[in-house]
Amino acid sequence: MLFTIIRRNEKLAAKRSPMFDKNRFAKFLIYFMVAYWAALLLLMGVTLPSAFESAAPSMEPYHILNQGLIYVLITDFLVRFVIQTATSHEIKPYLLMPVKKKKLIDTLLLQSATSLYNLFWFFLFVPFAFLSIFRFYGMTGIICYLTGIWLLMVLNNYWYLLCKMLLNEKTVYLLLPLAVYSLLAIAEFIPEGNPISTFTMNLGEGFIEGSLPAYLSVIILILLMIFINRTLQIRLLYSEISKVEDTKIKHVSEYKFLDRYGEIGEYIRLELKLYLRNKTVKTQFRMGFIIMIAFSCVLAFTDVYDRMTNFICIYNFAILPVMTLGQVMCFEGNYLDGLMSRKESIYNLLRAKYYLNCLILLIPSLIMIIPIIRGKISPLMAVSYLLFTVGAVFFTLLQLAVYNKKTLPLNANVMRSNRGSSLFQSFLISCALFMPLIVNSTLTTFLEQNTAFIIMMLIGLTLTITHTIWIKNIYNRFMKRRYDNMEGFRDSR
């Protein structure tokens, strides 16, 4: 009963959202991308059997695919961070209802297992199974195999929920998935015989044959993950209700060195306090900062990803701004009324955000000196990507200041709902995220690499020099929509 009520409420919330009618174009693009990836998986499912037969005639195609199941699960785990909302984020609307919190958490965990996303990889596995398994095991073998794959996706779903919930609490829990996947990599590549891929091959074979131990092993792991998720969610829920952590203030900094910069310095100080004092924002900022440093160190100190130098160098600069500026004004919605009481405060706030993010990019820029000295990248490449990020990527992301009008909580994690992400916001963030790679690929198709770098550098430099002009334009457009935006911020607090 509660399960169907929550499902119905979620559908009604989506339809009644103020953004439902305002983002039809963005919805179309998202549906198009879903259809595109589904078609791509279908194509892979149709072509992989013949490709595997040609590459390894001594093995059946499904054996080769089963050896790669661990890589499919890792990819699925990473994709869930982009598109799936943790079920614990939907608890808040039901806290005042006469429903036991434990029962509510159980229902939300069950709902997560029945999500249609857990079936998305079937676009790959269904055609592959028909072409490679049907001739040996018939329809029964296909059904048994797909049931096993679904159980693996459900297990991966609960593993994602556990990591997401812990990461929302403390960034240090990022070490958990890193440690697990590092141990799997060590177990796969150091001993002879590739034990992990051999295990997944045997597990897939067990699914096809309908082996009870194969299913039971996965089901036991699923039940264990459900128990851990349930226990932690209950504990974190009561901890957040009591707000114990809000009383622990160890150090207060006034950032007095910013006084010399006048009103811009005041708003940079406000940004620093936003990033470093509020739980949700601090966690998000730390995560982006760690990923940025990781990209920098991988490029500077290892030779593992030398073939992906362009990709890593681009996102070394772009990843943190995408994570912080992608929700521009959403956190400020908590105190927007105070900001609006001062003349041109939003204009100076946007400039402060721009300057602070530019200063943050000095860190990866300094680390980039190491791969430049080692000859892994050219100085022109590093400068080009830096200026393109400061100019074009920042220009794209700050446009969201005009359209974002939903407040995100500053400290709530377990109980907050995913109200800050509209489809249009997701579309603009995706454009900013993939724009450097698309522009670089397009230019290098028709021009030499150095010429492409020079063009990207000139684009970024032009937008950087004229930043006060386009930030003023963003401010003027925001002011035209200020009453509509302020109403949206107040309604979503």
Secondary structure, 3 states (H helix, E strand, C coil): CHHHHHHHHHHHHHHHCCCCCCCHHHHHHHHHHHHHHHHHHHHHHHHHHHHHHHHCCCCCHHHHHHHCHHHHHHHHHHHHHHHCCCHHHHCHHHCCCCCCHHHHHHHHHHHHHCCHHHHCCHHHHHHHHHHHCHHHHHHHHHHHHHHHHHHHHHHHHHHHHHHHHHHHHCHHHHHHHHHHHHHHHHHHHCCCCCHHHHHHHHHHHHHHHCCHHHHHHHHHHHHHHHHHHHHHHHHHHHHHHHCHHHHCCCCCCCCHHHHHHHHHHHHHHHHHHHHHHCHHHHHHHHHHHHHHHHHHHHHHHCCCCHHHHHHHHHHHHHHHHHHHHCCCCCCHHHCHHHHCCCCCHHHHHHHHHHHHHHHHCHHHHHHCHHHHHCCCCCHHHHHHHHHHHHHHHHHHHHCHHHHCCCCCCCCCCCCCCCCCCCHHHHHHHHHHHHHHHHHHHHHHHHCCHHHHHHHHHHHHHHHHHCHHHHHHHHHHHHHHCHHHHHHHHHHCC
